[in-house]
Amino acid sequence: MNKISSTMKKKKGKKIQLCDIIDNEIKDNSLRNGFPKSFDSHIKQLKTKKIINHKDFTDIPFITIDGEDSKDFDDAVWSETKKGITNIMIAISDVSFFIEKNDPLDLEAKKRGNSFYFPDRVIPMFPNEISNDICSLIPNKERASVITEIKIKNFKIISFKIHRAKIISVARLTYNEVDRIFFSNEKKNRFYSLVKNLFECYRVLKILSEKKNKINFVSDEFEIIENKNKNFVFKKKKSLESYKLIEELMVIANENIAKFIKNNNLNSIFRNHEKPKLDKINELKKMLRDNSIITNSKFNNQKDFINILNYINKDNFFLNDALLRTQSKAFYSCENFGHFGLGLDYYTHFTSPIRRYSDLRVHRDVLDFVFEGKKNSVEKSLDEHLTSQEKKSDSIERKILERACSLYIKFKKIKYFYGIIDAIENFGIFIRAIDLPFSCLVRNKNRYFRNSKLKPQENSFRVGQKVSFKIKRNDIFSGKILGENVKIIN
């Protein structure tokens, strides 16, 4: 756990706000915040750069689909199905056209590795003039892009092309809007046919993913919604079909770019996800046995995970999280090891060059080869640096969520919760709350807990069990919560 910074110490005894928690994490992790004034003249020149050697794709009615608060639009999409052939175009911002290798903006972006997103702000990889304007695929403005064009017939890819093109997005839609337009059958909406075509494409891509044994985990995700008076609430993210639609489009673009890199022996970056480790698999098997789920699965292939996911219902939803915890962490590497979770032999990150440096590097490697016949050299340790920065981003997001939750509970004076037993150790049990995104520890004093070192006792606890508990101690500076009075709910 990080030490409490001076920012938080000064607030001790006073009312701490969400912004203080975020400021603390930014400071403790030494995030690069703000950009040098010297960048201004360089950005001014980029604003006047003409898009002259890109193909003209401005007649294709691309749309962007993003979150409500998004401003950095990396990707725009379009699809149409005719005579049994599904044609897909995924336009990705051509950041490499504006940002040259080893110029000051590029070196700064490389150090950051990715953009950092917070409930009340963004620390972008590039200055806002670039991420939210020059390179953002804003509607009704001509923008430079790299297009992956994919044609599918009888659930097989029959054509794959890469274009450097200028486009004009016709609409900036949100996930909620897209779901509403399609499922409410809003035929009078001027974007209805574009949305309908994308959902037809989504149907085809889903079948392709199922054939490859993609594992579709579904877990409760919370987001922090800040109010105008600096108060905040937690909200469960909706499971919208439009999220999945965009996910499938991005996956097929990333997969085919990775195949292109491999087939042409380019030195670039792959996104790898390896099989689960044996110790994690053994933990999963034990948890399944404790919950009377009998299986002979070895969990060394995707089908074994999919079979268990098919048994999940509202009473055993904890199984999804258990299966997720079994998975290895994805990472970047110059070598290709495939992506276990997606069921793919090749995978990379290509679709978000505004907010991920890995994608920008891949763009350069592909475009330099396609348009100049040049193969770039390996950039030593870049993959390790980018994996490290991604881990840092995930860690910060998790800690902010924990501390914000602790703060919310403190000032709402909430004491009693329902939860699921997440893990059992000799010193106590960890319980994950159901209605808020936090876990607490209940120390072992008078009860036996069921684990690998103790024999199961009558009325003992087990992983996956639903319980009620009371908050005993809540430290808003560390986000640590202790619980007590645990009772099994039958």
Summary of the structure (lengths in Angstrom):
residues: 490
radius of gyration: 24.4
end to end distance: 35.3
largest distance: 75.5
contacts: 1503
relative contact order: 0.12
helix: 36%
strand: 25%
